Amino acid sequence: KYAENMYYFSELALTLNAPESGTAPTDSRRRPDQRLMENGRWDEANAEKQRLEEKQRISRKRREAEAARASEDGTPCDPYKPLWFERKKDPVTQELAHVYKGGYWECKEKQDWSLCPDIF
Protein backbone atom coordinates (compact mmCIF):
# COMPACT_ATOMS: atom_id res chain seq x y z
CA LYS A 1 0.00 0.00 0.00
CA TYR A 2 1.32 3.47 -1.00
CA ALA A 3 4.49 1.87 -2.41
CA GLU A 4 4.77 4.61 -5.03
CA ASN A 5 5.31 7.10 -2.18
CA MET A 6 8.07 4.94 -0.71
CA TYR A 7 10.21 4.49 -3.84
CA TYR A 8 8.63 1.02 -4.32
CA PHE A 9 10.74 -0.35 -1.47
CA SER A 10 9.44 -3.40 0.33
CA GLU A 11 8.30 -3.00 3.92
CA LEU A 12 11.48 -4.77 5.05
CA ALA A 13 13.69 -2.42 3.05
CA LEU A 14 11.92 0.59 4.56
CA THR A 15 12.41 -0.65 8.12
CA LEU A 16 16.13 -1.38 7.65
CA ASN A 17 16.83 2.34 7.56
CA ALA A 18 14.48 3.30 10.38
CA PRO A 19 16.18 5.36 13.07
CA GLU A 20 16.97 3.50 16.28
CA SER A 21 17.77 5.22 19.55
CA GLY A 22 21.05 4.55 21.29
CA THR A 23 23.11 3.69 18.21
CA ALA A 24 26.64 4.89 17.59
CA PRO A 25 27.01 8.39 16.16
CA THR A 26 28.68 6.72 13.16
CA ASP A 27 25.62 4.57 12.37
CA SER A 28 24.66 5.14 8.74
CA ARG A 29 21.03 5.64 9.76
CA ARG A 30 22.16 8.95 11.24
CA ARG A 31 23.39 10.32 7.92
CA PRO A 32 21.88 13.79 7.69
CA ASP A 33 21.75 13.76 3.89
CA GLN A 34 19.77 10.54 3.95
CA ARG A 35 17.25 11.93 6.44
CA LEU A 36 16.79 15.05 4.32
CA MET A 37 16.21 12.93 1.22
CA GLU A 38 13.68 10.73 3.01
CA ASN A 39 11.82 13.88 4.00
CA GLY A 40 11.69 15.01 0.38
CA ARG A 41 14.13 17.89 0.85
CA TRP A 42 16.13 17.02 -2.28
CA ASP A 43 18.19 20.18 -2.73
CA GLU A 44 19.24 20.27 0.92
CA ALA A 45 20.01 16.54 0.81
CA ASN A 46 22.26 16.99 -2.22
CA ALA A 47 24.11 19.91 -0.60
CA GLU A 48 24.57 17.90 2.60
CA LYS A 49 25.83 14.88 0.65
CA GLN A 50 28.41 17.10 -1.05
CA ARG A 51 29.50 18.46 2.36
CA LEU A 52 29.89 14.94 3.78
CA GLU A 53 31.87 13.73 0.78
CA GLU A 54 34.23 16.69 1.01
CA LYS A 55 34.68 16.04 4.74
CA GLN A 56 35.60 12.43 3.92
CA ARG A 57 38.09 13.54 1.25
CA ILE A 58 39.78 15.93 3.68
CA SER A 59 40.01 13.21 6.32
CA ARG A 60 41.52 10.74 3.84
CA LYS A 61 44.05 13.32 2.61
CA ARG A 62 45.05 14.07 6.20
CA ARG A 63 45.64 10.37 6.91
CA GLU A 64 47.64 10.00 3.70
CA ALA A 65 49.78 13.05 4.55
CA GLU A 66 50.43 11.72 8.07
CA ALA A 67 51.44 8.34 6.64
CA ALA A 68 53.78 10.01 4.11
CA ARG A 69 55.43 12.13 6.83
CA ALA A 70 55.84 9.09 9.06
CA SER A 71 57.38 7.15 6.18
CA GLU A 72 59.89 9.96 5.52
CA ASP A 73 60.76 10.29 9.21
CA GLY A 74 60.86 6.56 9.79
CA THR A 75 58.39 6.91 12.63
CA PRO A 76 55.54 4.45 13.11
CA CYS A 77 52.14 5.50 11.86
CA ASP A 78 48.90 3.75 12.64
CA PRO A 79 46.81 3.51 9.50
CA TYR A 80 43.07 3.92 9.73
CA LYS A 81 41.48 1.00 11.54
CA PRO A 82 37.77 0.36 11.95
CA LEU A 83 36.59 0.40 15.57
CA TRP A 84 34.53 -2.77 15.61
CA PHE A 85 36.14 -4.90 12.89
CA GLU A 86 39.55 -6.22 11.89
CA ARG A 87 40.81 -7.59 8.60
CA LYS A 88 41.52 -11.28 8.75
CA LYS A 89 41.97 -14.03 6.23
CA ASP A 90 38.83 -16.14 5.93
CA PRO A 91 39.84 -19.72 6.78
CA VAL A 92 37.57 -21.15 4.08
CA THR A 93 37.96 -18.73 1.15
CA GLN A 94 41.45 -17.47 2.08
CA GLU A 95 40.25 -13.97 1.19
CA LEU A 96 40.64 -10.95 3.45
CA ALA A 97 37.42 -10.10 5.25
CA HIS A 98 36.34 -7.66 7.95
CA VAL A 99 35.49 -9.70 11.04
CA TYR A 100 33.70 -8.28 14.08
CA LYS A 101 36.22 -7.98 16.91
CA GLY A 102 33.84 -6.95 19.68
CA GLY A 103 33.17 -3.84 21.69
CA TYR A 104 30.15 -2.34 19.94
CA TRP A 105 27.48 -3.90 22.13
CA GLU A 106 29.39 -2.98 25.29
CA CYS A 107 29.66 0.64 24.15
CA LYS A 108 25.98 0.65 23.23
CA GLU A 109 25.00 -0.72 26.63
CA LYS A 110 27.05 1.98 28.38
CA GLN A 111 26.16 4.62 25.77
CA ASP A 112 29.85 5.47 25.66
CA TRP A 113 30.68 6.50 22.11
CA SER A 114 33.85 8.42 22.97
CA LEU A 115 35.92 6.28 20.58
CA CYS A 116 33.76 7.18 17.58
CA PRO A 117 35.08 9.78 15.15
CA ASP A 118 32.93 12.69 13.99
CA ILE A 119 32.07 11.51 10.49
CA PHE A 120 28.88 13.46 9.87
Stockholm file with secondary structure:
# STOCKHOLM 1.0

chainA/1-120         KYAENMYYFSELALTLNAPESGTAPTDSRRRPDQRLMENGRWDEANAEKQRLEEKQRISRKRREAEAARASEDGTPCDPYKPLWFERKKDPVTQELAHVYKGGYWECKEKQDWSLCPDIF
#=GR chainA/1-120 SS CCGGGGTTCCHHHHHHTCCCTTCCTTCGGGCHHHHHHHTTCHHHHHHHHHHHHHHHHHHHHHHHHHHHHHHHHTCCCCCCCCSSEEEEECTTTCCEEEEECSCHHHHHHHTCCTTCCCCC
#=GC SS_cons         CCGGGGTTCCHHHHHHTCCCTTCCTTCGGGCHHHHHHHTTCHHHHHHHHHHHHHHHHHHHHHHHHHHHHHHHHTCCCCCCCCSSEEEEECTTTCCEEEEECSCHHHHHHHTCCTTCCCCC
//
